Structures are given as C-alpha cells and as structure tokens.
Amino acid sequence: MFGIGMPELLIILVIILIIFGAGKLPEIGGALGRGIKNFKKATREPNEIDVTPNTEKKADEKKP
C-alpha cells in the first residue's frame, strides 16, 4: 500500500493518538466512516438532472 508497511502505520497511529487524544478518536472515526459512505453513495447514484419543462409556472403567469 504505497510502500507503507505495518511499522510505519503503527507510528502514524501513535502520532494521531498523541495529537487528538483517546477521547476524540471514535468521533473522528465515525466522521471518516460517514464521509466514505456518502462518497460511495454519490458515486453509485446516477446523475439526477431534471430536464422536464416547468408548465406550472407558465400556467400561473397567464391567470392574472
């Protein structure tokens, strides 16, 4: 994985633990998980572009 082995990952995790503290890690993990979930959902959904003409506005404009 990009030339990063297990010892390097452990060092990175220890640094993150020191910076953010043990209390913030579940919060950060949950936010990261939600972000990944939303990203996957957005890539799977087709683009939703509404190209239907809006006839209600035209009908309302003619009534006055």
Distance bins in CASP14 RR format, pairs under 12 A and 6 or more apart:
PFRMAT RR
TARGET T0000
AUTHOR 0000-0000-0000
RMODE 2
METHOD distances of the structure
MODEL  1
1 8 0 0 0 0 1 0 0 0 0 0 0
1 9 0 0 0 0 1 0 0 0 0 0 0
1 12 0 0 0 0 0 1 0 0 0 0 0
2 8 0 0 0 0 1 0 0 0 0 0 0
2 9 0 0 0 0 0 1 0 0 0 0 0
3 9 0 0 0 0 0 1 0 0 0 0 0
4 10 0 0 0 0 0 1 0 0 0 0 0
4 11 0 0 0 0 1 0 0 0 0 0 0
4 12 0 0 0 0 1 0 0 0 0 0 0
4 13 0 0 0 0 0 1 0 0 0 0 0
5 11 0 0 0 0 1 0 0 0 0 0 0
5 12 0 0 0 0 0 1 0 0 0 0 0
6 12 0 0 0 0 0 1 0 0 0 0 0
6 13 0 0 0 0 0 1 0 0 0 0 0
7 13 0 0 0 0 0 1 0 0 0 0 0
7 14 0 0 0 0 0 1 0 0 0 0 0
8 14 0 0 0 0 0 1 0 0 0 0 0
8 15 0 0 0 0 0 1 0 0 0 0 0
9 15 0 0 0 0 0 1 0 0 0 0 0
9 16 0 0 0 0 0 1 0 0 0 0 0
10 16 0 0 0 0 0 1 0 0 0 0 0
10 17 0 0 0 0 0 1 0 0 0 0 0
11 17 0 0 0 0 0 1 0 0 0 0 0
11 18 0 0 0 0 0 1 0 0 0 0 0
12 18 0 0 0 0 0 1 0 0 0 0 0
12 19 0 0 0 0 0 1 0 0 0 0 0
13 19 0 0 0 0 0 1 0 0 0 0 0
13 20 0 0 0 0 0 1 0 0 0 0 0
13 21 0 0 0 0 0 1 0 0 0 0 0
13 22 0 0 0 0 0 1 0 0 0 0 0
13 25 0 0 0 0 1 0 0 0 0 0 0
13 28 0 0 0 0 0 1 0 0 0 0 0
14 20 0 0 0 0 0 1 0 0 0 0 0
14 21 0 0 0 0 0 1 0 0 0 0 0
14 22 0 0 0 0 0 1 0 0 0 0 0
14 25 0 0 0 0 0 1 0 0 0 0 0
15 21 0 0 0 0 0 1 0 0 0 0 0
16 22 0 0 0 0 0 1 0 0 0 0 0
16 23 0 0 0 0 0 1 0 0 0 0 0
16 24 0 0 0 0 1 0 0 0 0 0 0
16 25 1 0 0 1 0 0 0 0 0 0 0
16 28 0 0 0 0 1 0 0 0 0 0 0
16 29 0 0 0 0 0 1 0 0 0 0 0
16 32 0 0 0 0 0 1 0 0 0 0 0
17 23 0 0 0 0 1 0 0 0 0 0 0
17 24 0 0 0 0 1 0 0 0 0 0 0
17 25 1 0 0 1 0 0 0 0 0 0 0
17 28 0 0 0 0 0 1 0 0 0 0 0
18 24 0 0 0 0 0 1 0 0 0 0 0
18 25 0 0 0 0 0 1 0 0 0 0 0
19 25 0 0 0 0 0 1 0 0 0 0 0
19 28 0 0 0 0 0 1 0 0 0 0 0
20 26 0 0 0 0 0 1 0 0 0 0 0
20 27 0 0 0 0 1 0 0 0 0 0 0
20 28 1 0 0 1 0 0 0 0 0 0 0
20 29 0 0 0 0 0 1 0 0 0 0 0
20 31 0 0 0 0 0 1 0 0 0 0 0
21 27 0 0 0 0 0 1 0 0 0 0 0
21 28 0 0 0 0 1 0 0 0 0 0 0
22 28 0 0 0 0 0 1 0 0 0 0 0
23 29 0 0 0 0 0 1 0 0 0 0 0
24 30 0 0 0 0 0 1 0 0 0 0 0
24 31 0 0 0 0 0 1 0 0 0 0 0
24 32 0 0 0 0 0 1 0 0 0 0 0
25 31 0 0 0 0 0 1 0 0 0 0 0
25 32 0 0 0 0 0 1 0 0 0 0 0
26 32 0 0 0 0 0 1 0 0 0 0 0
26 33 0 0 0 0 0 1 0 0 0 0 0
27 33 0 0 0 0 0 1 0 0 0 0 0
27 34 0 0 0 0 0 1 0 0 0 0 0
28 34 0 0 0 0 0 1 0 0 0 0 0
28 35 0 0 0 0 0 1 0 0 0 0 0
29 35 0 0 0 0 1 0 0 0 0 0 0
29 36 0 0 0 0 1 0 0 0 0 0 0
29 37 0 0 0 0 0 1 0 0 0 0 0
30 36 0 0 0 0 1 0 0 0 0 0 0
30 37 0 0 0 0 1 0 0 0 0 0 0
30 38 0 0 0 0 0 1 0 0 0 0 0
31 37 0 0 0 0 0 1 0 0 0 0 0
31 38 0 0 0 0 0 1 0 0 0 0 0
32 38 0 0 0 0 0 1 0 0 0 0 0
32 39 0 0 0 0 0 1 0 0 0 0 0
33 39 0 0 0 0 1 0 0 0 0 0 0
33 40 0 0 0 0 1 0 0 0 0 0 0
33 41 0 0 0 0 0 1 0 0 0 0 0
34 40 0 0 0 0 0 1 0 0 0 0 0
34 41 0 0 0 0 0 1 0 0 0 0 0
35 41 0 0 0 0 1 0 0 0 0 0 0
35 42 0 0 0 0 1 0 0 0 0 0 0
36 42 0 0 0 0 0 1 0 0 0 0 0
36 43 0 0 0 0 0 1 0 0 0 0 0
37 43 0 0 0 0 0 1 0 0 0 0 0
37 44 0 0 0 0 0 1 0 0 0 0 0
38 44 0 0 0 0 0 1 0 0 0 0 0
38 45 0 0 0 0 0 1 0 0 0 0 0
39 45 0 0 0 0 0 1 0 0 0 0 0
42 48 0 0 0 0 0 1 0 0 0 0 0
53 59 0 0 0 0 0 1 0 0 0 0 0
54 60 0 0 0 0 0 1 0 0 0 0 0
54 61 0 0 0 0 0 1 0 0 0 0 0
55 61 0 0 0 0 0 1 0 0 0 0 0
55 62 0 0 0 0 0 1 0 0 0 0 0
56 62 0 0 0 0 0 1 0 0 0 0 0
56 63 0 0 0 0 0 1 0 0 0 0 0
57 63 0 0 0 0 0 1 0 0 0 0 0
END
